[in-house]
């Protein structure tokens, strides 16, 4: 497995993690087996949120990780946008920790909420770090300006992750957010890296050509395209064992430059 460093922390996380959005809709036993298989294959980063099944996904993650050494895992969760007031953040984090059965490595603001001062949210999250419930602070769906504001509000440490939608079809982060994160050594974590499965089910002509040439599946090529970029980590959903095994083979090789140009439309 390839790794990316959370800059200024010395902590390394795999370039491929496991997403859990709607994993609560899958059969519970299969969801747990899928997460465990992913961990066995080196995808030791698991992303979840209080909003995913309103706690059910966190409970599944908590069950799935029991057989593994906790310090070898990186568990992420997120506080929902309506729960960003100081007391609500503290309540949400404590509830997530209870459901997971463990501390949270990286705790994210799921969506910005202009109705609640960002300074209030950051203050609560920094206290959670001091209390040992979380280790690092991140954000999700933050444009560059808001990401800069969040960083300026930190009294210690830094924002280590910004989780946004990014894939071969959704390229918006490339305009300004990705260059900024790469320059500042902030991990840009790509959710919906397969465009909610559409890149696997209905690949573009270019994606199919590259996959055929390399003897890979379209999903593997689409994920490799992402993780080949500095400071980019992808978190495809992990609800089926077969899918997890497929995506695990998206790492450890590189798309040749001429085929990269074809995918990039250059």
Secondary structure as the mmCIF struct_conf table of DSSP 4:
data_model
#
loop_
_struct_conf.conf_type_id
_struct_conf.id
_struct_conf.beg_label_comp_id
_struct_conf.beg_label_asym_id
_struct_conf.beg_label_seq_id
_struct_conf.end_label_comp_id
_struct_conf.end_label_asym_id
_struct_conf.end_label_seq_id
STRN STRN1 UNK A 3 UNK A 6
TURN_TY1_P TURN_TY1_P1 UNK A 7 UNK A 10
STRN STRN2 UNK A 11 UNK A 14
BEND BEND1 UNK A 15 UNK A 15
STRN STRN3 UNK A 16 UNK A 16
STRN STRN4 UNK A 18 UNK A 19
TURN_TY1_P TURN_TY1_P2 UNK A 21 UNK A 22
HELX_RH_3T_P HELX_RH_3T_P1 UNK A 23 UNK A 25
BEND BEND2 UNK A 26 UNK A 26
HELX_RH_AL_P HELX_RH_AL_P1 UNK A 28 UNK A 40
TURN_TY1_P TURN_TY1_P3 UNK A 41 UNK A 42
STRN STRN5 UNK A 45 UNK A 47
TURN_TY1_P TURN_TY1_P4 UNK A 50 UNK A 51
HELX_RH_3T_P HELX_RH_3T_P2 UNK A 52 UNK A 55
HELX_RH_AL_P HELX_RH_AL_P2 UNK A 56 UNK A 64
TURN_TY1_P TURN_TY1_P5 UNK A 65 UNK A 67
BEND BEND3 UNK A 68 UNK A 68
HELX_RH_3T_P HELX_RH_3T_P3 UNK A 70 UNK A 72
STRN STRN6 UNK A 74 UNK A 79
HELX_RH_3T_P HELX_RH_3T_P4 UNK A 81 UNK A 83
BEND BEND4 UNK A 85 UNK A 85
HELX_RH_AL_P HELX_RH_AL_P3 UNK A 86 UNK A 100
TURN_TY1_P TURN_TY1_P6 UNK A 101 UNK A 101
BEND BEND5 UNK A 102 UNK A 102
STRN STRN7 UNK A 104 UNK A 109
BEND BEND6 UNK A 111 UNK A 111
TURN_TY1_P TURN_TY1_P7 UNK A 114 UNK A 115
BEND BEND7 UNK A 116 UNK A 116
HELX_RH_AL_P HELX_RH_AL_P4 UNK A 118 UNK A 131
TURN_TY1_P TURN_TY1_P8 UNK A 132 UNK A 132
BEND BEND8 UNK A 133 UNK A 133
STRN STRN8 UNK A 134 UNK A 140
BEND BEND9 UNK A 141 UNK A 141
HELX_RH_AL_P HELX_RH_AL_P5 UNK A 144 UNK A 153
BEND BEND10 UNK A 155 UNK A 157
STRN STRN9 UNK A 159 UNK A 165
BEND BEND11 UNK A 167 UNK A 169
HELX_RH_3T_P HELX_RH_3T_P5 UNK A 172 UNK A 174
TURN_TY1_P TURN_TY1_P9 UNK A 175 UNK A 176
HELX_RH_AL_P HELX_RH_AL_P6 UNK A 177 UNK A 184
TURN_TY1_P TURN_TY1_P10 UNK A 185 UNK A 185
STRN STRN10 UNK A 187 UNK A 191
BEND BEND12 UNK A 192 UNK A 192
TURN_TY1_P TURN_TY1_P11 UNK A 193 UNK A 197
HELX_RH_AL_P HELX_RH_AL_P7 UNK A 198 UNK A 201
BEND BEND13 UNK A 202 UNK A 202
HELX_RH_AL_P HELX_RH_AL_P8 UNK A 205 UNK A 214
TURN_TY1_P TURN_TY1_P12 UNK A 215 UNK A 215
HELX_RH_AL_P HELX_RH_AL_P9 UNK A 218 UNK A 227
TURN_TY1_P TURN_TY1_P13 UNK A 228 UNK A 228
BEND BEND14 UNK A 229 UNK A 229
TURN_TY1_P TURN_TY1_P14 UNK A 230 UNK A 231
STRN STRN11 UNK A 232 UNK A 234
STRN STRN12 UNK A 237 UNK A 237
BEND BEND15 UNK A 240 UNK A 240
HELX_RH_AL_P HELX_RH_AL_P10 UNK A 241 UNK A 248
TURN_TY1_P TURN_TY1_P15 UNK A 249 UNK A 250
BEND BEND16 UNK A 251 UNK A 252
HELX_RH_AL_P HELX_RH_AL_P11 UNK A 257 UNK A 264
TURN_TY1_P TURN_TY1_P16 UNK A 265 UNK A 265
#
